[in-house]
Each structure stands twice: as C-alpha cells, then as structure tokens.
C-alpha cells in the first residue's frame, strides 16, 4: 500500500509546489520587473531574446565551468567566512549524534512530524523541478521573459547543485544515520563501490543532503530574481522545512543538512549572477617586436561568496 501511494504523493507534492511558486510570483515578479524595466528595455533594443536551446546549453556549460573553478578565484575577503563556516561545520559534525537523538525524540513524541515529513521532503526532489517547470511554462504562455528565465535558472541551479552534491557524496562516503542506528562513519571514496552491493545503493550518500541543497537552490533563485523579502522568507522557510524533514526521516545528520543548504545557496548565486551578468570572450591586442598579436580570453569573474 505504501509503495502504491508513493507515486500519488509525489504527484500531489509536485502540483502543490508548482501552485505555491506560481502563487508567490505575480506581485513579486511584477515589482522586480518594474525595477529592471530600464535595463530590460535597453537589452531588448541591443539584442534579441537570447534564451534558446543553444544558448541555454552554452550558459549551462559556462555556469559549470564557473562553479568548478570558483575555488581558484576566491578573494581575500572570502577567507574569513570560509574559516567561520568550517568552524561551524566542525561543531555540527561533533554534535551530530546529540542532534540526531533530539530529532528522533521529537518525532517520537509528535506523530504528525513523521506524517508530514515525507510530503515536505519531496519539495527538495521532483517538487523543485515541478516549480521550475511551472514558472518556465507560465513564462512561455504569457510571453513573460523574466518568469520564463526564472524557471530556466531554477532548473539549471538544481541540476548544477545535483552535480556538485553527487561529487561531494562520492568523496565523503558518509553513512546515513539510520544505517547503524546512529553510528557515524565516513568511508571516503571507497564508499563508491559499496553502492553496487545489493541493498546498499544509497546508504553512504549522507553528506551533503541533496534534497536540502536542491530546495535551497530553488529558494535562492526565487529570492534573487524577485527581490521580495516576503517571497524570500517563504522560499527559504520551505527549504528549511525540507532540511528538517530529512532529519526527522533519519536520512541525514544535521551537518549534512547545513552543508546542503550552503551548497545549494552558493551554486544558485553563481548561476543567477552568470545569467544576469554574462561573461564574454574579451579580445586582447598586444604589440611586440614581431608584430601585432590578437588573442581572446574568457572572463570568469571573481568567485565570491
């Protein structure tokens, strides 16, 4: 019965996620579009609509390059936040056992938490893509480029987050808390081969939380594109609920959830910034003893946090 109900639950959550995002969008989207009206008008005069399958593919690859090369482009002002984040993560990992016990104890005393968690957690799964698809489709139907582009950016950010998340899971190989009743174990890259063992396909993919990362990627895109504190609060609140649901379901440690939130947020920021401020091939002209040399370089821009 539970297996039969799972597809129905996913469909309902996808529909609810799409309706939630479309309900938030109209007023916030209109306000943001109004703020960007002069810039948008200038872009329309200078160039045609640039979001085509070909340009979207190129932008996705450019975003991937910018994301994976970002550690090499960190600035001095990024060092302090990274150290602070590392310290926080260290504390969270050290106290993960206590945090896990607290979540499980709360779920045991409040049955509604266990009932709601499977629904909320799907927002970080197919629900996120449903919301992105709803925005993209609405933008096409109503010929609203900003809404359409936001849907594309949301889907792109979720996909890019998935790739980063998959690599981190493979490198860390952390055991899920439910595997050995709260025993924390990091297998490292060796866990990659354990996933091929029968019944162990996802038991060592705890760090970071993929559902939380996807939910925060979607929330970040909505917050940055709408520039509305109300939309941002609602989107990030829903993303945080996804993270808590993962802890209630005993799928992740608290540090996994925080790491997933950071990954989703940072990846989405890079994706949105790359779209709003596209990097281009920069021509360079140099004169030397042997003549004039013309070359090109790609401006990746600073990584930033």
C-alpha atoms as a printed R data frame, in Angstrom:
    type eleno elety resid chain resno      x      y       z
1   ATOM     1    CA   UNK     A     1  0.000  0.000   0.000
2   ATOM     2    CA   UNK     A     2  2.791  2.437   0.885
3   ATOM     3    CA   UNK     A     3  4.597  1.780  -2.392
4   ATOM     4    CA   UNK     A     4  1.397  2.265  -4.372
5   ATOM     5    CA   UNK     A     5  0.684  5.539  -2.606
6   ATOM     6    CA   UNK     A     6  4.187  6.938  -3.173
7   ATOM     7    CA   UNK     A     7  3.686  7.972  -6.839
8   ATOM     8    CA   UNK     A     8  0.368  9.638  -5.961
9   ATOM     9    CA   UNK     A     9  2.063 11.516  -3.129
10  ATOM    10    CA   UNK     A    10  4.829 12.740  -5.423
11  ATOM    11    CA   UNK     A    11  2.335 13.980  -7.999
12  ATOM    12    CA   UNK     A    12  0.396 15.862  -5.346
13  ATOM    13    CA   UNK     A    13  3.530 17.445  -3.918
14  ATOM    14    CA   UNK     A    14  4.695 18.471  -7.394
15  ATOM    15    CA   UNK     A    15  1.331 20.105  -8.031
16  ATOM    16    CA   UNK     A    16  1.396 21.872  -4.678
17  ATOM    17    CA   UNK     A    17  4.966 23.097  -5.209
18  ATOM    18    CA   UNK     A    18  4.093 24.454  -8.642
19  ATOM    19    CA   UNK     A    19  0.972 26.173  -7.312
20  ATOM    20    CA   UNK     A    20  2.907 27.609  -4.354
21  ATOM    21    CA   UNK     A    21  5.593 29.152  -6.552
22  ATOM    22    CA   UNK     A    22  3.114 30.486  -9.115
23  ATOM    23    CA   UNK     A    23  1.077 31.970  -6.277
24  ATOM    24    CA   UNK     A    24  4.121 33.809  -4.936
25  ATOM    25    CA   UNK     A    25  5.351 35.019  -8.280
26  ATOM    26    CA   UNK     A    26  2.832 37.514  -9.774
27  ATOM    27    CA   UNK     A    27  3.185 40.506  -7.429
28  ATOM    28    CA   UNK     A    28  6.834 39.957  -6.576
29  ATOM    29    CA   UNK     A    29  7.718 39.279 -10.179
30  ATOM    30    CA   UNK     A    30  5.926 42.376 -11.350
31  ATOM    31    CA   UNK     A    31  7.736 44.516  -8.796
32  ATOM    32    CA   UNK     A    32 11.119 43.119  -9.775
33  ATOM    33    CA   UNK     A    33 10.320 43.533 -13.444
34  ATOM    34    CA   UNK     A    34  9.383 47.138 -12.764
35  ATOM    35    CA   UNK     A    35 12.707 47.772 -11.069
36  ATOM    36    CA   UNK     A    36 14.560 46.284 -14.036
37  ATOM    37    CA   UNK     A    37 12.403 47.889 -16.717
38  ATOM    38    CA   UNK     A    38 15.034 50.396 -17.995
39  ATOM    39    CA   UNK     A    39 17.756 47.746 -18.175
40  ATOM    40    CA   UNK     A    40 15.396 45.265 -19.796
41  ATOM    41    CA   UNK     A    41 14.357 47.827 -22.393
42  ATOM    42    CA   UNK     A    42 17.983 48.527 -23.199
43  ATOM    43    CA   UNK     A    43 18.708 44.817 -23.613
44  ATOM    44    CA   UNK     A    44 15.721 44.396 -25.935
45  ATOM    45    CA   UNK     A    45 16.983 47.244 -28.108
46  ATOM    46    CA   UNK     A    46 20.530 45.916 -28.251
47  ATOM    47    CA   UNK     A    47 19.868 42.224 -28.797
48  ATOM    48    CA   UNK     A    48 17.072 39.722 -29.390
49  ATOM    49    CA   UNK     A    49 15.898 37.213 -26.820
50  ATOM    50    CA   UNK     A    50 18.975 35.112 -26.027
51  ATOM    51    CA   UNK     A    51 17.395 32.165 -24.211
52  ATOM    52    CA   UNK     A    52 17.258 29.490 -26.892
53  ATOM    53    CA   UNK     A    53 18.121 25.781 -26.515
54  ATOM    54    CA   UNK     A    54 21.556 26.500 -27.962
55  ATOM    55    CA   UNK     A    55 22.335 29.490 -25.744
56  ATOM    56    CA   UNK     A    56 20.840 27.755 -22.698
57  ATOM    57    CA   UNK     A    57 23.193 24.816 -23.263
58  ATOM    58    CA   UNK     A    58 26.164 27.122 -23.605
59  ATOM    59    CA   UNK     A    59 25.168 29.021 -20.488
60  ATOM    60    CA   UNK     A    60 24.795 25.771 -18.532
61  ATOM    61    CA   UNK     A    61 28.327 24.713 -19.520
62  ATOM    62    CA   UNK     A    62 29.682 28.182 -18.720
63  ATOM    63    CA   UNK     A    63 27.999 28.028 -15.307
64  ATOM    64    CA   UNK     A    64 29.530 24.616 -14.682
65  ATOM    65    CA   UNK     A    65 32.973 25.982 -15.523
66  ATOM    66    CA   UNK     A    66 32.446 28.972 -13.254
67  ATOM    67    CA   UNK     A    67 31.223 26.757 -10.395
68  ATOM    68    CA   UNK     A    68 34.019 24.187 -10.540
69  ATOM    69    CA   UNK     A    69 36.732 26.809 -10.999
70  ATOM    70    CA   UNK     A    70 35.407 29.053  -8.214
71  ATOM    71    CA   UNK     A    71 37.843 27.738  -5.536
72  ATOM    72    CA   UNK     A    72 40.720 29.077  -7.652
73  ATOM    73    CA   UNK     A    73 39.105 32.514  -7.817
74  ATOM    74    CA   UNK     A    74 38.444 33.121  -4.140
75  ATOM    75    CA   UNK     A    75 39.259 36.602  -2.902
76  ATOM    76    CA   UNK     A    76 40.893 37.679   0.346
77  ATOM    77    CA   UNK     A    77 37.555 38.753   1.803
78  ATOM    78    CA   UNK     A    78 36.198 35.220   1.283
79  ATOM    79    CA   UNK     A    79 38.761 33.610   3.598
80  ATOM    80    CA   UNK     A    80 37.176 34.689   6.902
81  ATOM    81    CA   UNK     A    81 33.658 33.432   6.011
82  ATOM    82    CA   UNK     A    82 35.160 30.110   4.879
83  ATOM    83    CA   UNK     A    83 37.014 29.682   8.168
84  ATOM    84    CA   UNK     A    84 33.843 30.532  10.085
85  ATOM    85    CA   UNK     A    85 31.862 28.032   8.015
86  ATOM    86    CA   UNK     A    86 34.497 25.374   8.623
87  ATOM    87    CA   UNK     A    87 34.345 26.005  12.378
88  ATOM    88    CA   UNK     A    88 30.555 25.759  12.401
89  ATOM    89    CA   UNK     A    89 30.642 22.542  10.400
90  ATOM    90    CA   UNK     A    90 33.200 21.094  12.792
91  ATOM    91    CA   UNK     A    91 30.936 21.788  15.771
92  ATOM    92    CA   UNK     A    92 27.913 20.350  13.966
93  ATOM    93    CA   UNK     A    93 29.723 17.155  12.998
94  ATOM    94    CA   UNK     A    94 30.945 16.729  16.578
95  ATOM    95    CA   UNK     A    95 27.405 17.084  17.932
96  ATOM    96    CA   UNK     A    96 25.570 15.199  15.194
97  ATOM    97    CA   UNK     A    97 24.801 12.292  17.494
98  ATOM    98    CA   UNK     A    98 23.021 14.503  20.012
99  ATOM    99    CA   UNK     A    99 21.192 16.369  17.260
100 ATOM   100    CA   UNK     A   100 20.012 13.129  15.721
101 ATOM   101    CA   UNK     A   101 18.702 11.890  19.064
102 ATOM   102    CA   UNK     A   102 16.821 15.167  19.569
103 ATOM   103    CA   UNK     A   103 15.114 14.970  16.167
104 ATOM   104    CA   UNK     A   104 14.140 11.336  16.614
105 ATOM   105    CA   UNK     A   105 12.861 12.010  20.127
106 ATOM   106    CA   UNK     A   106 10.726 14.902  18.866
107 ATOM   107    CA   UNK     A   107  9.328 12.769  16.030
108 ATOM   108    CA   UNK     A   108  8.503 10.035  18.516
109 ATOM   109    CA   UNK     A   109  6.565 12.430  20.757
110 ATOM   110    CA   UNK     A   110  4.800 14.165  17.852
111 ATOM   111    CA   UNK     A   111  3.407 11.669  15.317
112 ATOM   112    CA   UNK     A   112  2.345 14.480  12.986
113 ATOM   113    CA   UNK     A   113  6.022 15.228  12.257
114 ATOM   114    CA   UNK     A   114  6.546 11.731  10.862
115 ATOM   115    CA   UNK     A   115  3.353 12.087   8.798
116 ATOM   116    CA   UNK     A   116  4.268 15.486   7.338
117 ATOM   117    CA   UNK     A   117  7.970 14.831   6.689
118 ATOM   118    CA   UNK     A   118  7.501 12.507   3.653
119 ATOM   119    CA   UNK     A   119  5.353 15.170   1.994
120 ATOM   120    CA   UNK     A   120  7.619 18.130   2.734
121 ATOM   121    CA   UNK     A   121 10.781 16.277   1.724
122 ATOM   122    CA   UNK     A   122  9.509 15.869  -1.858
123 ATOM   123    CA   UNK     A   123  9.816 19.635  -2.349
124 ATOM   124    CA   UNK     A   124 13.543 19.021  -2.482
125 ATOM   125    CA   UNK     A   125 13.029 16.292  -5.058
126 ATOM   126    CA   UNK     A   126 10.665 16.345  -8.010
127 ATOM   127    CA   UNK     A   127  8.713 19.212  -6.446
128 ATOM   128    CA   UNK     A   128 11.572 21.595  -7.203
129 ATOM   129    CA   UNK     A   129 11.613 20.669 -10.879
130 ATOM   130    CA   UNK     A   130  7.819 20.961 -10.975
131 ATOM   131    CA   UNK     A   131  8.046 24.503  -9.603
132 ATOM   132    CA   UNK     A   132 10.756 25.421 -12.119
133 ATOM   133    CA   UNK     A   133  8.719 23.898 -14.941
134 ATOM   134    CA   UNK     A   134  5.619 25.777 -13.835
135 ATOM   135    CA   UNK     A   135  7.471 29.091 -13.960
136 ATOM   136    CA   UNK     A   136  9.022 28.284 -17.328
137 ATOM   137    CA   UNK     A   137  5.692 27.212 -18.774
138 ATOM   138    CA   UNK     A   138  3.875 30.256 -17.410
139 ATOM   139    CA   UNK     A   139  6.531 32.482 -18.924
140 ATOM   140    CA   UNK     A   140  6.064 30.885 -22.328
141 ATOM   141    CA   UNK     A   141  2.270 31.009 -22.192
142 ATOM   142    CA   UNK     A   142  2.073 34.643 -21.073
143 ATOM   143    CA   UNK     A   143  5.176 35.723 -23.028
144 ATOM   144    CA   UNK     A   144  6.874 36.909 -19.860
145 ATOM   145    CA   UNK     A   145 10.619 36.591 -20.416
146 ATOM   146    CA   UNK     A   146 11.527 37.223 -16.789
147 ATOM   147    CA   UNK     A   147  9.248 34.474 -15.481
148 ATOM   148    CA   UNK     A   148 10.437 32.080 -18.182
149 ATOM   149    CA   UNK     A   149 14.097 32.847 -17.446
150 ATOM   150    CA   UNK     A   150 13.490 32.355 -13.723
151 ATOM   151    CA   UNK     A   151 12.094 28.884 -14.398
152 ATOM   152    CA   UNK     A   152 15.118 28.073 -16.527
153 ATOM   153    CA   UNK     A   153 17.511 29.387 -13.865
154 ATOM   154    CA   UNK     A   154 15.762 27.382 -11.153
155 ATOM   155    CA   UNK     A   155 16.057 24.158 -13.154
156 ATOM   156    CA   UNK     A   156 19.675 24.939 -14.068
157 ATOM   157    CA   UNK     A   157 20.604 25.705 -10.455
158 ATOM   158    CA   UNK     A   158 19.005 22.468  -9.243
159 ATOM   159    CA   UNK     A   159 20.880 20.436 -11.880
160 ATOM   160    CA   UNK     A   160 24.196 22.134 -11.131
161 ATOM   161    CA   UNK     A   161 23.605 21.559  -7.421
162 ATOM   162    CA   UNK     A   162 22.902 17.888  -8.094
163 ATOM   163    CA   UNK     A   163 26.256 17.524  -9.866
164 ATOM   164    CA   UNK     A   164 28.200 19.193  -7.049
165 ATOM   165    CA   UNK     A   165 26.281 17.199  -4.472
166 ATOM   166    CA   UNK     A   166 26.982 13.917  -6.258
167 ATOM   167    CA   UNK     A   167 30.724 14.583  -6.313
168 ATOM   168    CA   UNK     A   168 30.801 15.519  -2.626
169 ATOM   169    CA   UNK     A   169 28.805 12.421  -1.698
170 ATOM   170    CA   UNK     A   170 31.230 10.264  -3.645
171 ATOM   171    CA   UNK     A   171 34.281 11.844  -1.998
172 ATOM   172    CA   UNK     A   172 32.997 11.688   1.579
173 ATOM   173    CA   UNK     A   173 31.018  8.432   1.581
174 ATOM   174    CA   UNK     A   174 29.295  9.248   4.844
175 ATOM   175    CA   UNK     A   175 26.970  6.649   6.275
176 ATOM   176    CA   UNK     A   176 23.346  7.663   6.759
177 ATOM   177    CA   UNK     A   177 22.280  7.863  10.424
178 ATOM   178    CA   UNK     A   178 19.653  5.140  10.046
179 ATOM   179    CA   UNK     A   179 22.109  2.552   8.688
180 ATOM   180    CA   UNK     A   180 23.626  1.550  12.040
181 ATOM   181    CA   UNK     A   181 21.259  3.277  14.468
182 ATOM   182    CA   UNK     A   182 23.213  6.495  14.806
183 ATOM   183    CA   UNK     A   183 26.774  5.249  14.286
184 ATOM   184    CA   UNK     A   184 28.660  7.890  12.300
185 ATOM   185    CA   UNK     A   185 31.119  6.549   9.732
186 ATOM   186    CA   UNK     A   186 32.931  8.198   6.823
187 ATOM   187    CA   UNK     A   187 34.108  5.718   4.191
188 ATOM   188    CA   UNK     A   188 35.544  8.246   1.763
189 ATOM   189    CA   UNK     A   189 35.766  7.440  -1.964
190 ATOM   190    CA   UNK     A   190 35.779  3.725  -1.124
191 ATOM   191    CA   UNK     A   191 32.042  4.008  -0.480
192 ATOM   192    CA   UNK     A   192 31.557  4.490  -4.227
193 ATOM   193    CA   UNK     A   193 31.973  0.741  -4.713
194 ATOM   194    CA   UNK     A   194 29.691 -0.108  -1.804
195 ATOM   195    CA   UNK     A   195 26.726  1.370  -3.648
196 ATOM   196    CA   UNK     A   196 26.893 -1.540  -6.096
197 ATOM   197    CA   UNK     A   197 26.279 -4.027  -3.308
198 ATOM   198    CA   UNK     A   198 22.723 -5.306  -3.083
199 ATOM   199    CA   UNK     A   199 20.558 -3.086  -0.880
200 ATOM   200    CA   UNK     A   200 23.318 -0.507  -0.332
201 ATOM   201    CA   UNK     A   201 22.826  1.812  -3.307
202 ATOM   202    CA   UNK     A   202 22.346  4.982  -1.250
203 ATOM   203    CA   UNK     A   203 23.413  4.084   2.282
204 ATOM   204    CA   UNK     A   204 26.705  6.002   2.034
205 ATOM   205    CA   UNK     A   205 25.451  9.209   0.449
206 ATOM   206    CA   UNK     A   206 24.637 11.228   3.529
207 ATOM   207    CA   UNK     A   207 26.952 14.250   3.123
208 ATOM   208    CA   UNK     A   208 25.680 16.665   1.979
209 ATOM   209    CA   UNK     A   209 21.881 16.490   1.839
210 ATOM   210    CA   UNK     A   210 20.806 16.554  -1.793
211 ATOM   211    CA   UNK     A   211 17.153 17.344  -1.079
212 ATOM   212    CA   UNK     A   212 18.142 20.297   1.097
213 ATOM   213    CA   UNK     A   213 20.633 21.539  -1.484
214 ATOM   214    CA   UNK     A   214 18.019 21.462  -4.256
215 ATOM   215    CA   UNK     A   215 15.437 23.195  -2.081
216 ATOM   216    CA   UNK     A   216 17.861 25.994  -1.187
217 ATOM   217    CA   UNK     A   217 18.945 26.347  -4.814
218 ATOM   218    CA   UNK     A   218 15.316 26.921  -5.809
219 ATOM   219    CA   UNK     A   219 14.748 29.297  -2.892
220 ATOM   220    CA   UNK     A   220 17.854 31.325  -3.746
221 ATOM   221    CA   UNK     A   221 16.835 31.732  -7.375
222 ATOM   222    CA   UNK     A   222 13.358 32.918  -6.345
223 ATOM   223    CA   UNK     A   223 14.764 35.312  -3.740
224 ATOM   224    CA   UNK     A   224 17.342 36.842  -6.083
225 ATOM   225    CA   UNK     A   225 15.002 37.141  -9.045
226 ATOM   226    CA   UNK     A   226 12.032 38.606  -7.188
227 ATOM   227    CA   UNK     A   227 13.976 40.752  -4.691
228 ATOM   228    CA   UNK     A   228 10.973 40.476  -2.412
229 ATOM   229    CA   UNK     A   229 11.596 39.850   1.314
230 ATOM   230    CA   UNK     A   230  8.240 38.071   1.543
231 ATOM   231    CA   UNK     A   231  8.998 35.669  -1.289
232 ATOM   232    CA   UNK     A   232 12.494 35.128   0.073
233 ATOM   233    CA   UNK     A   233 11.196 34.364   3.551
234 ATOM   234    CA   UNK     A   234  8.573 31.934   2.227
235 ATOM   235    CA   UNK     A   235 11.023 30.204  -0.137
236 ATOM   236    CA   UNK     A   236 13.800 29.852   2.422
237 ATOM   237    CA   UNK     A   237 11.277 28.775   5.055
238 ATOM   238    CA   UNK     A   238 10.066 25.976   2.781
239 ATOM   239    CA   UNK     A   239 13.677 24.988   2.060
240 ATOM   240    CA   UNK     A   240 14.477 24.861   5.774
241 ATOM   241    CA   UNK     A   241 11.414 22.668   6.291
242 ATOM   242    CA   UNK     A   242 12.800 20.263   3.686
243 ATOM   243    CA   UNK     A   243 16.037 20.076   5.652
244 ATOM   244    CA   UNK     A   244 14.218 19.376   8.897
245 ATOM   245    CA   UNK     A   245 12.156 16.678   7.197
246 ATOM   246    CA   UNK     A   246 15.346 14.878   6.208
247 ATOM   247    CA   UNK     A   247 16.429 14.801   9.845
248 ATOM   248    CA   UNK     A   248 13.013 13.595  11.013
249 ATOM   249    CA   UNK     A   249 13.126 10.780   8.435
250 ATOM   250    CA   UNK     A   250 16.598  9.880   9.749
251 ATOM   251    CA   UNK     A   251 18.066 10.265   6.264
252 ATOM   252    CA   UNK     A   252 20.680 12.868   7.201
253 ATOM   253    CA   UNK     A   253 22.702 14.261  10.050
254 ATOM   254    CA   UNK     A   254 22.247 17.940  10.912
255 ATOM   255    CA   UNK     A   255 25.662 18.800   9.472
256 ATOM   256    CA   UNK     A   256 24.612 17.185   6.162
257 ATOM   257    CA   UNK     A   257 21.590 19.464   6.065
258 ATOM   258    CA   UNK     A   258 23.547 22.643   6.781
259 ATOM   259    CA   UNK     A   259 26.174 21.687   4.193
260 ATOM   260    CA   UNK     A   260 23.444 21.028   1.633
261 ATOM   261    CA   UNK     A   261 21.882 24.431   2.309
262 ATOM   262    CA   UNK     A   262 25.237 26.160   1.787
263 ATOM   263    CA   UNK     A   263 25.952 24.246  -1.436
264 ATOM   264    CA   UNK     A   264 22.517 24.978  -2.895
265 ATOM   265    CA   UNK     A   265 22.682 28.656  -1.987
266 ATOM   266    CA   UNK     A   266 26.182 29.286  -3.357
267 ATOM   267    CA   UNK     A   267 25.631 27.346  -6.586
268 ATOM   268    CA   UNK     A   268 22.369 29.169  -7.264
269 ATOM   269    CA   UNK     A   269 24.024 32.544  -6.634
270 ATOM   270    CA   UNK     A   270 26.660 31.752  -9.243
271 ATOM   271    CA   UNK     A   271 24.030 30.584 -11.735
272 ATOM   272    CA   UNK     A   272 21.876 33.699 -11.344
273 ATOM   273    CA   UNK     A   273 24.852 36.035 -11.434
274 ATOM   274    CA   UNK     A   274 26.173 34.343 -14.551
275 ATOM   275    CA   UNK     A   275 22.812 34.890 -16.264
276 ATOM   276    CA   UNK     A   276 22.334 38.483 -15.171
277 ATOM   277    CA   UNK     A   277 25.938 39.426 -15.893
278 ATOM   278    CA   UNK     A   278 27.058 37.109 -18.676
279 ATOM   279    CA   UNK     A   279 30.786 36.718 -19.179
280 ATOM   280    CA   UNK     A   280 32.064 37.146 -22.703
281 ATOM   281    CA   UNK     A   281 35.174 36.499 -24.737
282 ATOM   282    CA   UNK     A   282 37.392 39.519 -24.216
283 ATOM   283    CA   UNK     A   283 39.634 40.482 -27.172
284 ATOM   284    CA   UNK     A   284 43.204 41.438 -26.324
285 ATOM   285    CA   UNK     A   285 45.564 43.284 -28.643
286 ATOM   286    CA   UNK     A   286 49.299 43.298 -27.995
287 ATOM   287    CA   UNK     A   287 52.183 44.883 -29.904
288 ATOM   288    CA   UNK     A   288 55.622 43.309 -29.880
289 ATOM   289    CA   UNK     A   289 58.858 43.202 -31.799
290 ATOM   290    CA   UNK     A   290 57.423 40.600 -34.121
291 ATOM   291    CA   UNK     A   291 54.247 42.483 -34.908
292 ATOM   292    CA   UNK     A   292 50.691 42.750 -33.608
293 ATOM   293    CA   UNK     A   293 49.063 39.817 -31.802
294 ATOM   294    CA   UNK     A   294 45.306 39.422 -31.388
295 ATOM   295    CA   UNK     A   295 44.038 36.997 -28.747
296 ATOM   296    CA   UNK     A   296 40.954 36.190 -26.719
297 ATOM   297    CA   UNK     A   297 40.395 35.303 -23.087
298 ATOM   298    CA   UNK     A   298 37.263 34.300 -21.207
299 ATOM   299    CA   UNK     A   299 36.384 36.496 -18.251
300 ATOM   300    CA   UNK     A   300 35.134 34.141 -15.500
301 ATOM   301    CA   UNK     A   301 34.842 36.913 -12.927
302 ATOM   302    CA   UNK     A   302 35.551 36.535  -9.208
303 ATOM   303    CA   UNK     A   303 34.087 33.595  -7.321
304 ATOM   304    CA   UNK     A   304 32.695 35.494  -4.372
305 ATOM   305    CA   UNK     A   305 30.620 34.105  -1.533
